[in-house]
Amino acid sequence: MPKLLGIIGVLVVCAGLDLLWQSRRELGFWSAAFLNVFRSALRQQGAPVRPLPAAIAAGKHHGAVRVLLGAGFAFLLGPLLIAASLTLLLHIF
């Protein structure tokens, strides 16, 4: 049972990385948007946020759920399953 849990964890991590790879354009958009907001917050407290450059903001970005799901699978659920598998393996001995 613990080995199966570990294999499922590795497959979940691979699925999350695949989702992140498929949404790499959205990752670029969201990182640019975050950096834009972060920079404007550092410049002045009450200053309005500058718009994104036209090259970044031109495309349609509907992949936020795919990005969050991929990150959740790759960095949260998969490693939790692998850790649970290792814990069960070590607990048996």
C-alpha positions in Angstrom: 0.0 0.0 0.0 2.7 2.6 0.8 4.5 1.9 -2.4 1.3 2.4 -4.4 0.8 5.7 -2.6 4.3 6.8 -3.5 3.8 5.9 -7.2 0.5 7.8 -7.2 2.4 10.8 -5.6 5.0 10.7 -8.4 2.3 10.6 -11.0 0.5 13.5 -9.5 3.7 15.5 -9.5 4.3 14.7 -13.1 0.7 15.7 -14.0 1.2 19.0 -12.1 4.4 19.7 -14.0 2.7 18.9 -17.3 -0.1 21.3 -16.5 2.4 24.0 -15.6 4.3 23.3 -18.9 1.0 23.7 -20.8 0.3 27.0 -19.2 3.7 28.5 -19.5 2.4 31.6 -21.4 -0.1 32.2 -18.5 2.8 31.9 -16.0 4.6 34.6 -17.9 1.5 36.8 -17.8 0.8 36.3 -14.1 4.4 36.8 -13.1 4.5 40.1 -15.1 1.3 41.2 -13.6 2.5 40.4 -10.1 5.8 42.2 -10.7 3.9 45.2 -12.0 1.7 45.5 -8.9 4.7 44.8 -6.6 6.8 47.5 -8.2 4.0 50.1 -8.1 3.4 49.2 -4.4 7.1 49.8 -3.7 7.2 53.2 -5.5 4.4 54.9 -3.7 1.7 53.8 -1.4 -1.2 55.6 -3.0 0.0 55.6 -6.6 -2.2 53.9 -9.2 -0.9 50.7 -10.9 0.6 51.2 -14.3 -1.0 49.1 -17.1 0.9 46.1 -18.4 2.9 46.5 -21.7 0.8 45.9 -24.8 2.8 42.8 -25.8 2.0 41.0 -22.5 -1.6 42.2 -22.1 -2.6 41.5 -25.7 -3.4 37.8 -25.4 -6.3 36.2 -23.7 -5.4 34.7 -20.4 -8.0 32.1 -19.2 -5.5 29.6 -17.7 -5.5 30.7 -14.1 -7.2 27.6 -12.9 -4.8 25.4 -14.8 -1.9 27.3 -13.3 -3.3 26.9 -9.8 -4.2 23.3 -10.3 -0.7 22.5 -11.7 1.1 24.2 -8.9 -1.1 22.5 -6.3 -0.5 19.1 -7.9 3.3 19.6 -8.4 4.1 21.4 -5.1 1.5 20.3 -2.6 -0.6 17.2 -3.3 2.1 15.1 -4.9 4.8 15.7 -2.3 2.3 15.1 0.5 1.5 11.7 -1.0 5.2 10.9 -1.3 5.8 12.0 2.3 2.9 9.9 3.5 4.2 6.9 1.5 7.7 7.3 3.1 6.2 7.7 6.6 4.1 4.5 6.2 7.1 2.6 4.8 9.3 3.7 7.8 6.5 3.1 10.3 6.2 -0.6 9.2 9.8 -1.4 10.1 
